[in-house]
Amino acid sequence: MNFLRGVMGGQAAGPQPSGAETIHKLCDRVASSTLLEDRRDAVRALKSLSKKYRLEVGTQAMDHLVNILQTDRSDSEILGYALDTLYNILCNDEEEEQDAVTPISASGKPKNASSPDETAQKQSDDLGAQFTEQFVQDPEHVTLLLALLEEFDFHVRWPGVKLLTALLKNQGVQVQGIILVSPMGVSRLMDLLADSREVIRNDGLLLLQQLTKSNAAIQKIVAFESAFERLLDIITEEGSSDGGIVVEDCLLLLLNLLKNNSSNQNFFKEGSYIQRMKPWFEIGDDNSGWSAQKVTNLHLMLQLVRVMVSPVNSPGATSSCQKSMYQCGLLQQLCTILMATGVPADILTETINTVSEVIRGSQVNQDYFASVNAPSNPPRPAIVVLLMSMVNERQPFVLRCAVLYCFQCFLYKNQKGQGEIVATLLPSTIDANSISAGQLLCGGLFSADSLSNWCAAVALAHSLQDNLTQKEQLLRVQLATSLGKPPVSLLQQCTNILSQGSKVQTRVGLLMLLCTWINNCPIAVTHFLHNQENVPFLTAQISENLGEDERLVQGLCALLLGICIYYNDNSLENYTKEKLKQLIEKRIGKENFVEKLGFITKHELYSRAAQKPQPVFPAPEQMLFDHEFTKLVKELEGVITKAVHKSNEEEKKEEEVKKTLEQHDNIVTQYKELIREQDSQIQELKEQVESMSSQNEQMQTTVSQQLAQIQQHKDQYNILKLKIGKESQSNGQVDVSQVNGLQTEELTQLREEVEELRKQHALFQTQLGDKDALISALRSETADSSAGGSDHTELLKELEALRNQVQAQSAEINQMQTERQELLRRAEAGSSDEVSGSGGSLEAGATAEVESRLAAQTAETEILKEAAKGLSESRAELEQQLAAATSTVAILQTEKAKLQTEVQESKKEQDDLLMLLADQDQKIHSLRLRLKDLGEPVDDEDDLDCRDQTDEEDYEEDDEKEEDKDEN
């Protein structure tokens, strides 16, 4: 302990040990002491020396400190000292290392620093990297730190977080790999965000920032550990854009998780987290006094929105996010910031860029942006206000670039917006009392500022991009140059300025505009060639040997002349394709022309502009290429080179081949449409057959039910007949009153039976009417069908069964009538016998009563006879209806035969069509081979042919199945 007091306290008498000796003794004490207090004091001493003697402590004490972390887990104080010491050794923070890099003399006094601060910091970084590499050589060391983070004690958890952050800064990839394979490694680090102590939570944010850098796997794990929910909650608690450095750290972590990670972006969108971003951009009316931290926070928030709708994302994901941002009101909130006053310039620039990418390629968002008005008097469209800034040379360069990008995104895949911009230049729509977008573009195109010329030319070119209609409409624009002179067209004015020899930036912008304008527009090519001065000017520019700066202009002139050749319709005799190629060969030379054309893609700024749509340039003079124009150059360079080298005969052959191909394509298209129509008809017929089959099943079910009912009635009738027969045999010698009673019961039963038969008869008539209606419906359906043969046979069987049922019922009715008459006859005979046998003993009143009963029974018998007669008539009508149904079935069979014949003829026609298509495909294939041999680019349609062939095979298989079904 005296030794430690000498190190920690006052100096003792005698010579002082050097720093290395002191550290060596402390390390021995840590390794050999058995008392926890002695080890704790030694580690505390090493911590106090670790900044000043970083190299010595790191070299001698690292292994002992790691051993402390492993063995003394029960004492939080010694753990904290050990972690702090390791942090001081590994950390490369400049403010904490300035003492460590100061040279020490042998006496312990600092020497004068002779090396610059940068060299000292570099040495410190190298030292930290070396110690970190040594520490992470054993993955168990990192796993040990992850386990220590579960300790809730502040003096252990906080140094552990800082130490792990330092390890990730120095050896990020290696430490990320260890944490990734460690069980629950990422989950333990995510728990830091839930710590109630803000210091640990904030340092946990810094740790997660380092952990998620450039590692998609860890980013996904962190995202699915509810990182988005926790981070957005922290941002809201800290005051959103008005918050402090913690909000900035959360936003940086969100950027790490979302940038270039489509899985996390989709999870963020599906979790409805885009809607939670809207309150971030709610600014008050008083926008004065923006703090630096608020500017930083809002800048990161805008970047976060841009990450979700970046053009480098997949089109489907970008479109979905754009839709969500419009629906939740985020786009409207950004437009409010865009038109607000007092917003700092860098925030306004980034907001313009953000709005640009939110509306890019989204028709709904573009339409909304076109409807936004600036809060001016009178109100002006936001597009007009932005264009005023773009053509104003006093505005910052980055702001003008942002406005140009916004205008390009507004017109991207937006033919409606292109038409509205071009319409503001047409004579019929110009309003002299207001400033329009077209007027601003023309003003910028012809101003004295070369940057305004370039921006206006590129903006106008985007108004014509892939829109033939607007290219033709722009030819109508007339400009008044000066008083007393006739107006000239916009196309002519552009070529006039081009020939006057203005700045390179201006000429490049005008040439890009002209190339975009006349590309794929023969009418514009004709207008351009109609001016007799244009072609001589282009050939003179290309043929001259100019300096390095003019090479790009020469290349663009060659591109413009090449477009005039490739899209020339030979309507001008002096400037046909052949004459222009002869002119190039005489004045320039084909090889020289191709070489000058290649100057465009070889320019150093070309590849930079081709990388991404946003125009980002370090300086105004380097603003030469537009992203969309680089695509046009890539598309045209090869075809123009081939067009210049082709002879007249090759062109004629190519035209003939193209016409033949077009004719064959038209024929193939017609046949394909015919086959599609026939396929649809066959599908409809199949559906009808299925419907008829289901109806047939229902009818069969109904017939089965009716048969069951008839059998039930037969059984009841047989039982009744047996009962009546037994009663008549056993009661042959009964008195008159008993006979009358029995006869009354029998007559009642007979009446009930007749009533049931009448009801059944009515039911059968209703069912027969339904069958007739069904037959009529089937006849109308079968008139349009070609595959219903199997159903007609089933209908015939069903009608035959119905006929048999009706005949059986008629026979049963006749039998019941016969039995009823027999019963009546018996009753009458029995009644007369009983009356004659007892005539002498009965009174006159009894005779009258018997007679009245007999009269009533006779009347009832007459009624039953009439009912039986009605049933007989009904049976005759049913037989007639069955005969009519039989004739209908015969007609249907005839129609079925006709339809089968038509189906066979249709199959023969389809086979002929398939043979013709095969011949046509063979001819097209040979013609394409000839085109390829001639050097013409031909689209590869092997995939389409394969798909068509597959459709034909499926069609033939369906036909075979239908034939098998007909045979069965």
Residue, then its C-alpha position, 0 to 999 in steps of 0.5 A: m500500500n505504501f507503493l500505491r500511496g507513492v504513485m497516487g499521493g505525494q512524492a517520497a524522498g529518493p530517485q523516482p521510478s520511470g513510468a514504465e517501471t511503475i506500470h510494470k509494478l502495478c501489473d505485477r500487483v494486479a496479477s499476484s494480489t490475493l486481496l480484492e482491495d489491492r487489485r482494485d487499487a492497482v487497477r485504479a492506478l493503471k486507469s490514472l496512468s492510461k492516458k499519459y502512458r498509453l503505449e506502456v499500459g496497453t502493452q503490459a496491462m491489457d491481458h491483466l485487465v481482461n483477466i480482471l473482467q473475467t474473474d472479478r465479475s462480483d465487484s462492479e467497482i473494479l470492473g468499472y476501473a478496468l473498462d475505463t482503462l481499456y477505453n483509454i488505451l483503445c480510444n482515438d478521440e483527439e481531445e482525450e489523446q493530446d496528452a498521450v502523444t506528448p513525448i516524455s523525457a527520461s526524467g518524466k518531464p514533457k519535451n517540446a513537441s516537434s511534430p505537427d498535430e496531424t502527425a501526432q493524431k495519426q500516430s494515436d490512431d495507429l496505436g488505437a488500431q493496433f491495440t484494438e486488433q490485439f483485443v479482438q483477436d480473441p472473439e471471447h473478449v467481445t462476447l465478454l463485453l456483451a455479457l457485461l452490458e447486462e449489468f445494470d450498475f452504471h459504473v459497469r454499463w456505461p464504460g462497457v458501452k463506450l469501450l464497445t463503441a471504440l472497438l467498432k470505430n477502429q475495427g468495425v467489420q471484424v467486431q460486427g462479425i463477432i456480434l452478429v454470431s453472438p447469441m442475443g448480441v444485437s438484442r442486448l445492444m438494443d436494450l440500451l435504448a430502453d435504459s432510463r439513464e439518458v447518458i447510457r441511452n445516448d451513448g447507446l445510440l452512438l454505439l448502434q450507429q457504428l454497429t449498423k454501418s455498411n452491414a445489411a444483416i445487422q441493419k435488418i436485425v436492429a430494424f426487427e428489434s423495434a428500432f423504428e418505434r423506439l427511435l421515433d418515440i425518442i425523437t418525439e420526446e426530445g422535441s422533433s426538429d427543435g430537439g438537441i444532439v440526441v435527435e440528430d443521433c437518432l436520425l443518423l441511426l435511421l439513415n443507417l438502417l434505411k439507406n440502400n436497404s430495401s427490406n428495411q424500407n419496406f418494413f418502415k413503410e408497411g409499419s406506417y412510420i411514414q405517417r409519423m414523419k409529417p409532424w416533423f415538418e410543421i413550422g410556425d409562422d415565425n421562421s426567424g431565429w433558426s438554431a444551427q441544431k434545428v437546421t441540422n436536424l431538419h436537414l437530416m429529416l429531409q434526407l430521410v424522406r429522400v432515402m425512401v423515394s430515391p431514384v436508385n430504389s426499385p420503381g415499385a417501392t418508390s411509387s408506393c412510398q410516394k403514394s403514402m407521402y401524398q395520402c398522409g399529407l407529407l408532400q403538402q407539408l413539404c410544399t408549405i416549407l417550400m413556399a414559406t418565408g424566412v427558411p434558411a437557404d440550405i434547408l430550402t435547397e434540400t426541401i426542393n430536392t426532397v419535393s423533387e424526388v417525392i413527385r418524380g414519376s408519380q402522376v398524382n403527386q405531379d398534378y398536386f405540385a402543379s396546383v400549388n400556388a405561392p402566397s403572393n399577390p396575385p398568386r403565382p404557381a410554385i413552378v413559375v416562382l421556382l423558375m424565376s429563381m433558376v434563371n436569376e444569376r444572383q441566386p446561389f448556384v446550389l439553389r438553381c441546381a435544385v430548382l432545375y432538378c425539381f423541374q426535371c422531376f415534375l416533367y419525368k414521365n408526365q406528358k400532361g405537364q409537358g403539354e402544359i409547359v409547351a402550351t405557355l409558349l404557343p401564340s394562342t395561350i400567351d397572356a401578356n399580363s402574367i409571367s408564364a413558365g414558357q416565357l421564363l424559359c425563353g428569357g433564360l435561353f437568350s439571356a447574357d448569363s451562360l448558366s441561365n442559358w444552359c439551365a433553360a435549354v435543359a429544362l426546355a429539353h425535358s419538356l420535349q423528352d419522349n413526346l413527339t406531339q410537343k416536339e411538333q407543337l414547339l415548331r409553331v413558336q414564333l419569337a419577336t427579335s426586334l421592332g420592324k423585323p418579322p418574327v422567327s421560329l424558336l428553332q431558327q433563333c436557337t441556331n442563330i445564337l449557336s452560330q454567333g459563337s457564344k460561350v461553350q456552356t451556352r452552345v452545349g446547352l443549345l446543342m443538347l436542346l436541338c438534339t433532343w428536339i429533332n430526335n425521332c421527329p422527322i418533321a423537326v429534322t425537315h424544319f432544321l434542314h430547311n435553313q440553308e445555313n445550318v448544315p454548312f455551319l455544322t460541317a465547318q464546326i466538325s471539320e476544324n481542328l480546334g482546342e481541347d475546350e471545343r472538342l465537346v462542341q464538335g462532338l455535339c455538332a456531329l451528333l446533331l448532324g447524325i440525327c439529321i441523317y438517321y431521322n431524315d425522311n428525304s423530303l428535301e432534295n438538297y439534303t437527303k440521307e445520301k447527299l448528307k453522307q456524301l457531304i460528310e465524306k467530302r468535307i469531313g471524312k467518315e472516320n474523322f466524323v466518327e472520331k469527333l462523335g466519340f468526343i462526347t462519351k470520352h469527356e470526363l464530365y459525361s460519366r459523372a452526369a450519367q451516374k444519377p439524375q440529380p444535377v450535382f456539380p462542384a462549380p458552375e463552369q463544370m455544368l455541361f451534361d444532363h443525365e437524360f441527355t447521356k442516355l440519348v447519346k448512349e442510344l444514338e452513338g452506335v446507330i448514327t455510326k452505322a447509318v453514316h457507313k451504310s451505302n444507298e443500296e444497303e439502305k434500300k434493302e433495309e427499307e424493304v426488309k423493314k416494310t416486309l417485317e412490318q407487313h408480316d408483323n401486321i399479319v401475325t398480329q391479326y392472326k393472333e387476335l383471331i386466335r385469341e377471339q376463338d380461345s375466348q369463344i371456346q372458353e365461353l362455350k366451356e362455361q356454358v357446358e359446365s352450367m348445363s351439367s350443373q342444371n342436369e344434376q339438379m334435375q336428376t336430384t329432383v326426379s329422384q325425389q319424385l320417384a321416392q314420393i311415388q313409391q311412398h304413395k304406392d306403399q300407402y295405397n297397398i296398405l289401404k287396399l289390404k285393410i279394406g279387403k280384410e274388413s269386407q271379408s270379416n263384416g259380411q253379416v252386419d246390420v245396416s247401420q254398421v254397413n253404412g258406417l264402414q262405407t262412409e269410412e271407406l268413401t272418406q279414405l277414397r276421397e283423401e286418396v283422390e285428393e292426394l292424386r289431384k295434388q300430385h297431378a298438379l305438382f307433375q303439371t308444374q314440374l312438366g312446365d318447368k321442364d318445358a321452360l328448361i328445354s327452351a332455355l337449353r335450345s337457345e343456349t345450344a344455338d350458340s354452343s359447339a360443345g354440348g353434345s354430351d348433354h343432349t343424350e342426358l336430356l333424352k334419357e331424362l325425358e324418357a324417364l319422365r314419360n315412363q313416370v307419367q305412364a306409370q302414374s296413369a296406370e295407377i290412377n286407372q287401377m285405383q278407379t277400377e278398385r273404387q268402382e268395385l268398392l262402390r258396387r259392393a257397398e250398393a249390393g250389401s245395402s240392398d240385401e240388408v234392406s230386403g232381409s229386414g223389410g218387414s220389421l223396420e219402420a218407414g222412417a229407417t227406410a227413408e234414412v237409408e235411402s237418403r244415405l244411399a243418395a248421398q253416397t251416390a252423389e259422392t260417387e259421381i263426384l269421384k267419377e268426375a275427378a277420375k275423368g279429369l285425371s284421365e284428361s290430364r294424363a292425355e295432356l301430359e302424354q301430348q306434352l311428352a310427345a312435344a318434348t320428344s320432338t324438341v329433343a329430336i330437333l336438338q339432336t339435329e342442331k347438335a350434329k350441325l354444331q359438331t360439324e361446325v366445330q370440326e370445320s373451325k378446328k380445320e381452319q385453326d390448323d390451317l392458321l397455325m400452319l400459316l403462322a409457322d410459315q410466317d415465323q420462318k420467313i420472319h426469322s430468315l429476314r431477321l437473320r438477313l437484317k443482322d447480317l446487314g448490321e441492323p439492330v433487331d429486337d430478339e423475340d425468341d421469348l415472345d415466339c416461345r410464349d406464342q408456341t406454348d399458347e398454341e400447344d395449350y390450345e391443341e391440348d384443350d381441343e384434344k380434351e374436348e374431342d375425348k369428352d365428346e367420344n365418351 
